[in-house]
Amino acid sequence: MMNCKTMACACAALLCIAPAWAQDDIPSSPPATLPLRDAPALSGVQIYGLLDEGVQYLNNAATPAKGSGNVYEVGAGMTTSFFGFRGSEDLGDGMHAVFDLEGGVSPNNGTSLQGGRLFGRQAYVGIEGNFGKLTVGRQYTMKSFATAPINMFGTGAQGITTFDPGVANPRADNSISYRVSLTKELEAGVNYSFGRDGVTATPATAAATGCSGEATDFQQCKEKSAMVKYTTNGWGLDTAYERNNGGTATTFGGLTNPNLYDSRFIVGGFVQIDKLKVALGLIKRNNMGIATPKSNLVWLMATLGTAGRVTYDGMLAQIKYDDSPNKAFAIGLRAAYSLSKRTVVYITAEHMDNSGTSAISASTLITAYNPLPGGSQTSIITGIKHNF
């Protein structure tokens, strides 16, 4: 009994002196050698993300055994699922240190997207202030900021992403990005990558092309893009130019040496009248990795909100290749119902008509199934999207 009382008294004494003991051993401020302007400030860190999952019906899918058939599969319909961590620290004088780590994820099986990267959507650090925003890492190119206001179908499985996979993969590794608001309405930006894509998937894809760059050949795997955007409450105009140089014999997409490139000139605008938004866009592309490099992708989109919780989207789009009979035309329709501010249920459909030997799919849902050359295809996806 005596030993127990003694131990209890000793524990109580230790608990009483522990705060003072800890205070003496742990410095109240960082060592003077740390290069800090002021006392340390904690970063404001936000965990965020989005999960989108639906069920697709796709007809006229080309198969080796049957020629073509119907496919049913699960995947993201309106947009790609992702999670992320972002934050900022007040540095004083109107400046902030900023960072963002954002990874794509497939809810189907829990795997990472963008070639298996942990943070394949964004991974950058930088500084922003009255002078603009300067960041370094894997990040969105200027193509993304120019197309976003005029592409209401976004980067989901349907829309202009079916014509141009680059719309859904507007990122570059090893890049330096600078954006600035010149006035309240006018924004400009540039991006330069020393090696636009250092990851190769198996099989290689538009999200993991294996073009690491940073080599003795200065042009190898470089990405250059610039953007100007003018936006008011009722209308806006956007334009951008992007050029991706090729790499080595193993680089995806046919850009097998640095002298080959894939460029896009983007221009478009929108008008907003109450709950109706109408947008028109054009992408002039020169992809030297394919037999018919030059093409024009044009689209007309509209979004209509209602007094209730329903939003309707529509799209007409066509791609035409120069000096070729190949072209494709698509009609897209979508309806979304908001169960809350964070949760939406939707149904979306796209019908694709191909001409010549074109075989563009009506959906980019993983796994994508193309129609037979010159064939048509219809995709219908119904699903649920939740932001957190």
C-alpha positions as CSV (number, residue, x, y, z in Angstrom):
1,M,0.0,0.0,0.0
2,M,2.8,2.4,0.9
3,N,4.5,1.8,-2.5
4,C,1.3,2.6,-4.4
5,K,0.9,5.9,-2.4
6,T,4.5,6.8,-3.1
7,M,4.2,6.2,-6.8
8,A,1.0,8.2,-6.9
9,C,2.6,11.2,-5.2
10,A,5.6,10.9,-7.6
11,C,3.3,10.9,-10.7
12,A,1.4,13.9,-9.4
13,A,4.6,15.8,-8.8
14,L,5.8,15.0,-12.3
15,L,2.5,16.3,-13.8
16,C,2.8,19.5,-11.9
17,I,6.4,20.3,-13.0
18,A,5.9,19.0,-16.6
19,P,4.7,22.3,-18.1
20,A,7.6,24.3,-16.7
21,W,10.1,21.5,-17.7
22,A,8.8,21.6,-21.3
23,Q,8.9,25.4,-21.4
24,D,12.5,25.4,-20.4
25,D,13.6,22.7,-23.0
26,I,11.6,23.9,-26.1
27,P,12.6,27.3,-27.5
28,S,9.7,29.9,-27.4
29,S,10.8,31.1,-30.9
30,P,12.8,29.6,-33.8
31,P,16.6,29.8,-33.7
32,A,18.0,33.1,-35.0
33,T,19.5,31.2,-38.0
34,L,16.1,30.6,-39.6
35,P,15.5,33.1,-42.5
36,L,12.2,34.4,-41.2
37,R,11.0,38.0,-41.7
38,D,8.9,38.0,-38.5
39,A,7.6,35.6,-35.9
40,P,6.4,32.3,-37.4
41,A,2.9,32.2,-38.8
42,L,0.9,29.1,-39.3
43,S,-0.3,28.3,-42.8
44,G,-4.0,28.2,-43.4
45,V,-4.5,24.7,-45.0
46,Q,-7.7,23.5,-46.6
47,I,-8.6,19.9,-47.5
48,Y,-10.9,19.9,-50.5
49,G,-12.0,17.6,-53.3
50,L,-14.8,16.3,-55.5
51,L,-16.1,12.8,-56.2
52,D,-18.1,12.0,-59.4
53,E,-19.3,8.6,-60.2
54,G,-21.9,7.4,-62.7
55,V,-23.0,4.5,-64.9
56,Q,-22.6,4.8,-68.7
57,Y,-24.4,3.1,-71.6
58,L,-22.4,3.3,-74.8
59,N,-23.4,1.8,-78.2
60,N,-21.5,0.9,-81.3
61,A,-18.3,0.2,-79.5
62,A,-15.8,-1.5,-81.8
63,T,-14.9,-5.0,-80.7
64,P,-12.6,-7.5,-82.4
65,A,-15.0,-10.4,-82.0
66,K,-18.4,-8.8,-82.9
67,G,-17.5,-5.8,-84.9
68,S,-19.4,-3.5,-82.6
69,G,-21.6,-3.8,-79.5
70,N,-23.0,-2.1,-76.4
71,V,-20.9,-1.4,-73.3
72,Y,-22.0,-0.6,-69.7
73,E,-19.4,0.8,-67.4
74,V,-18.9,2.9,-64.3
75,G,-16.9,6.1,-64.1
76,A,-16.9,9.9,-63.8
77,G,-19.4,11.7,-66.0
78,M,-19.4,15.5,-65.4
79,T,-15.8,15.9,-64.1
80,T,-12.8,14.0,-62.9
81,S,-12.7,13.1,-59.2
82,F,-9.9,14.6,-57.1
83,F,-8.7,15.5,-53.6
84,G,-6.3,18.2,-52.5
85,F,-4.5,20.2,-49.9
86,R,-3.9,23.9,-50.4
87,G,-2.9,26.8,-48.2
88,S,-1.3,30.2,-47.8
89,E,0.9,32.1,-45.3
90,D,0.7,35.8,-44.8
91,L,4.2,37.2,-45.4
92,G,3.3,40.8,-44.9
93,D,3.2,43.7,-47.3
94,G,0.3,42.2,-49.1
95,M,2.3,39.0,-50.1
96,H,1.4,35.4,-49.4
97,A,3.3,32.1,-49.8
98,V,0.9,29.6,-51.5
99,F,0.9,25.9,-52.3
100,D,-1.4,23.3,-53.8
101,L,-1.2,19.5,-53.8
102,E,-4.0,18.0,-55.9
103,G,-4.4,14.4,-57.0
104,G,-6.8,12.8,-59.4
105,V,-8.5,9.6,-58.2
106,S,-10.8,7.0,-59.7
107,P,-13.6,6.0,-57.3
108,N,-14.1,2.9,-59.4
109,N,-11.1,1.2,-57.9
110,G,-9.3,3.8,-55.7
111,T,-6.4,4.2,-58.1
112,S,-4.5,7.5,-58.9
113,L,-5.1,9.2,-62.3
114,Q,-2.7,11.2,-64.4
115,G,-0.4,8.3,-65.0
116,G,-0.5,7.0,-61.4
117,R,0.9,10.3,-59.9
118,L,0.0,10.9,-56.3
119,F,-0.6,14.6,-57.0
120,G,-1.1,14.5,-60.7
121,R,-3.4,17.5,-61.1
122,Q,-1.3,20.1,-59.3
123,A,1.8,20.2,-57.1
124,Y,3.3,23.7,-56.8
125,V,4.6,26.3,-54.4
126,G,5.0,30.1,-55.0
127,I,4.3,33.6,-54.0
128,E,1.4,35.9,-54.8
129,G,0.6,39.6,-54.1
130,N,-0.3,42.8,-55.8
131,F,2.3,42.0,-58.5
132,G,0.5,38.7,-59.5
133,K,1.1,35.1,-58.8
134,L,4.4,33.3,-59.4
135,T,4.5,29.5,-58.9
136,V,6.8,26.6,-59.7
137,G,6.0,22.9,-60.1
138,R,3.4,20.8,-61.9
139,Q,0.5,23.1,-62.7
140,Y,-2.1,24.2,-65.2
141,T,-0.9,25.7,-68.4
142,M,-2.5,28.9,-69.8
143,K,-4.6,26.8,-72.2
144,S,-6.7,25.8,-69.1
145,F,-7.4,29.4,-68.0
146,A,-8.5,30.4,-71.5
147,T,-10.9,27.5,-72.2
148,A,-12.6,27.3,-68.8
149,P,-14.9,30.3,-69.3
150,I,-16.1,29.1,-72.7
151,N,-16.3,25.4,-72.0
152,M,-19.3,24.8,-69.8
153,F,-19.1,21.0,-70.3
154,G,-15.7,21.2,-68.5
155,T,-13.3,18.2,-68.5
156,G,-15.8,15.4,-68.0
157,A,-16.3,12.3,-70.1
158,Q,-18.3,14.2,-72.7
159,G,-17.9,17.6,-74.4
160,I,-15.0,18.9,-76.4
161,T,-12.7,16.6,-74.4
162,T,-13.9,13.8,-76.7
163,F,-12.3,15.7,-79.7
164,D,-9.2,17.0,-78.0
165,P,-7.7,15.0,-75.0
166,G,-5.5,18.0,-74.3
167,V,-8.5,19.9,-73.0
168,A,-8.8,17.4,-70.1
169,N,-5.0,17.3,-69.5
170,P,-3.9,21.0,-69.5
171,R,-0.9,20.5,-67.2
172,A,2.9,20.6,-67.4
173,D,5.6,19.3,-65.1
174,N,8.7,21.3,-64.2
175,S,7.0,24.6,-65.0
176,I,7.2,28.2,-64.0
177,S,3.9,30.1,-64.2
178,Y,3.0,33.7,-63.8
179,R,-0.4,35.3,-63.9
180,V,-1.4,38.9,-63.2
181,S,-4.6,41.0,-63.2
182,L,-3.7,44.1,-65.2
183,T,-7.1,45.6,-64.4
184,K,-10.3,44.4,-62.7
185,E,-11.4,42.9,-66.0
186,L,-8.1,42.0,-67.8
187,E,-5.9,39.1,-66.9
188,A,-2.7,37.8,-68.5
189,G,-0.4,34.9,-67.9
190,V,2.5,32.8,-69.2
191,N,3.8,29.3,-68.5
192,Y,7.1,27.7,-69.4
193,S,8.1,24.1,-68.7
194,F,11.6,22.7,-68.9
195,G,10.2,19.1,-69.2
196,R,6.4,18.9,-69.7
197,D,5.7,15.3,-68.7
198,G,8.1,13.1,-66.8
199,V,5.8,10.1,-66.4
200,T,5.0,7.3,-68.8
201,A,1.9,5.1,-68.2
202,T,1.5,1.6,-69.4
203,P,0.0,2.0,-72.0
204,A,1.1,5.6,-72.5
205,T,-1.8,8.2,-72.5
206,A,-2.3,11.9,-73.1
207,A,-1.9,12.3,-69.3
208,A,1.4,10.5,-69.1
209,T,3.3,10.9,-72.3
210,G,6.9,10.2,-71.2
211,C,8.5,13.5,-72.2
212,S,10.7,14.4,-69.2
213,G,13.0,17.0,-71.0
214,E,15.5,19.0,-69.0
215,A,18.1,17.6,-71.4
216,T,21.0,19.0,-73.4
217,D,18.7,19.5,-76.4
218,F,17.1,22.8,-75.3
219,Q,13.9,22.2,-77.2
220,Q,13.2,18.7,-76.0
221,C,9.8,18.4,-74.2
222,K,9.4,22.1,-73.7
223,E,6.0,23.6,-73.1
224,K,5.3,27.3,-73.7
225,S,1.9,29.0,-73.3
226,A,0.5,32.5,-73.0
227,M,-3.0,33.7,-72.2
228,V,-5.1,37.0,-72.2
229,K,-8.6,37.0,-70.7
230,Y,-11.1,39.9,-70.5
231,T,-14.1,39.3,-68.3
232,T,-17.0,41.5,-67.2
233,N,-20.3,40.7,-65.5
234,G,-22.1,40.3,-68.9
235,W,-19.5,39.0,-71.3
236,G,-15.9,37.9,-71.8
237,L,-13.2,37.2,-74.4
238,D,-10.4,34.7,-74.1
239,T,-7.4,33.8,-76.2
240,A,-4.3,31.6,-75.6
241,Y,-1.4,29.9,-77.5
242,E,0.3,26.7,-76.4
243,R,3.2,24.8,-78.0
244,N,4.4,21.4,-76.8
245,N,7.7,20.1,-78.2
246,G,8.5,16.5,-78.8
247,G,10.9,14.3,-77.0
248,T,12.4,10.9,-77.8
249,A,11.4,7.8,-79.8
250,T,9.3,6.6,-76.8
251,T,7.3,9.8,-76.3
252,F,3.5,9.3,-76.6
253,G,1.6,10.8,-79.5
254,G,4.1,10.6,-82.3
255,L,6.2,13.6,-81.2
256,T,9.3,11.5,-81.3
257,N,11.9,14.2,-81.6
258,P,12.3,17.8,-80.3
259,N,11.7,19.4,-83.7
260,L,8.2,18.1,-83.8
261,Y,5.5,19.9,-81.9
262,D,1.8,20.1,-81.0
263,S,0.4,23.6,-80.9
264,R,-3.0,25.1,-80.2
265,F,-4.4,28.6,-80.8
266,I,-7.5,29.2,-78.7
267,V,-10.0,32.0,-79.0
268,G,-13.6,32.4,-77.8
269,G,-16.1,34.4,-75.9
270,F,-19.3,34.3,-73.9
271,V,-22.4,36.3,-73.2
272,Q,-24.3,36.1,-69.9
273,I,-27.9,37.2,-69.8
274,D,-29.5,36.6,-66.4
275,K,-29.4,32.8,-66.0
276,L,-28.4,32.1,-69.6
277,K,-24.8,31.8,-70.7
278,V,-23.8,31.2,-74.3
279,A,-20.2,30.6,-75.4
280,L,-18.4,30.2,-78.7
281,G,-14.9,28.7,-79.0
282,L,-12.3,27.7,-81.5
283,I,-9.1,25.6,-81.2
284,K,-6.8,25.7,-84.3
285,R,-4.4,22.8,-83.8
286,N,-1.2,21.7,-85.5
287,N,-0.2,18.3,-84.2
288,M,2.9,17.1,-86.1
289,G,2.6,13.7,-84.4
290,I,-0.2,12.6,-86.8
291,A,-0.6,12.2,-90.5
292,T,-3.1,15.1,-90.9
293,P,-1.7,17.6,-88.4
294,K,-3.9,20.6,-88.9
295,S,-7.4,20.7,-87.6
296,N,-10.1,23.2,-86.5
297,L,-12.4,22.4,-83.5
298,V,-15.3,24.8,-83.1
299,W,-18.1,24.7,-80.6
300,L,-21.2,26.4,-79.4
301,M,-22.4,25.9,-75.8
302,A,-25.2,27.1,-73.6
303,T,-26.0,26.8,-69.9
304,L,-29.4,27.7,-68.5
305,G,-30.2,27.9,-64.8
306,T,-33.7,27.8,-63.6
307,A,-35.6,29.3,-60.7
308,G,-35.4,25.9,-59.0
309,R,-32.5,23.6,-58.6
310,V,-32.2,22.4,-62.2
311,T,-29.4,23.4,-64.7
312,Y,-29.4,22.5,-68.4
313,D,-26.4,22.4,-70.7
314,G,-26.2,22.0,-74.5
315,M,-23.4,21.7,-77.0
316,L,-22.8,21.6,-80.8
317,A,-19.2,20.9,-81.8
318,Q,-17.3,19.9,-84.9
319,I,-13.7,19.0,-85.7
320,K,-12.4,19.1,-89.3
321,Y,-9.0,18.0,-90.4
322,D,-7.3,20.0,-93.2
323,D,-6.7,18.2,-96.5
324,S,-8.6,15.2,-95.3
325,P,-12.2,13.8,-95.5
326,N,-12.0,13.1,-91.8
327,K,-14.3,15.1,-89.5
328,A,-16.7,14.5,-86.7
329,F,-19.8,16.3,-85.3
330,A,-21.3,16.0,-81.8
331,I,-24.4,17.0,-80.0
332,G,-24.4,17.1,-76.2
333,L,-27.2,17.6,-73.7
334,R,-27.0,17.5,-69.9
335,A,-29.4,18.1,-67.0
336,A,-28.3,18.5,-63.4
337,Y,-30.3,18.7,-60.2
338,S,-28.8,20.1,-57.0
339,L,-29.8,18.2,-53.9
340,S,-27.7,20.7,-51.9
341,K,-24.9,23.2,-52.4
342,R,-22.4,20.3,-52.5
343,T,-24.3,17.4,-54.1
344,V,-25.7,17.1,-57.6
345,V,-27.3,14.3,-59.6
346,Y,-27.2,14.4,-63.3
347,I,-27.8,12.8,-66.7
348,T,-25.7,13.6,-69.6
349,A,-25.7,12.4,-73.3
350,E,-23.6,12.9,-76.3
351,H,-24.1,11.7,-79.9
352,M,-21.0,11.6,-82.2
353,D,-21.1,11.3,-86.0
354,N,-17.8,10.5,-87.7
355,S,-16.9,10.9,-91.4
356,G,-14.0,9.5,-93.5
357,T,-11.8,7.2,-91.3
358,S,-12.4,9.3,-88.2
359,A,-13.4,7.1,-85.2
360,I,-13.8,9.6,-82.3
361,S,-15.7,8.2,-79.3
362,A,-18.7,9.9,-77.8
363,S,-17.1,9.5,-74.3
364,T,-13.7,9.5,-72.7
365,L,-14.8,7.4,-69.8
366,I,-12.1,5.0,-68.7
367,T,-12.1,2.5,-70.5
368,A,-12.8,4.4,-73.7
369,Y,-14.3,2.5,-76.6
370,N,-14.2,4.0,-80.1
371,P,-16.7,3.3,-82.9
372,L,-15.8,1.7,-86.2
373,P,-14.1,4.2,-88.6
374,G,-16.7,6.6,-90.0
375,G,-19.3,5.3,-87.5
376,S,-21.6,7.0,-85.1
377,Q,-21.9,6.5,-81.3
378,T,-24.1,7.6,-78.4
379,S,-23.1,7.8,-74.8
380,I,-25.5,8.3,-71.9
381,I,-24.2,8.7,-68.3
382,T,-26.2,9.2,-65.1
383,G,-24.5,9.8,-61.9
384,I,-23.9,11.8,-58.7
385,K,-21.2,14.5,-57.9
386,H,-20.3,15.7,-54.5
387,N,-17.9,18.5,-53.5
388,F,-16.1,18.5,-50.1
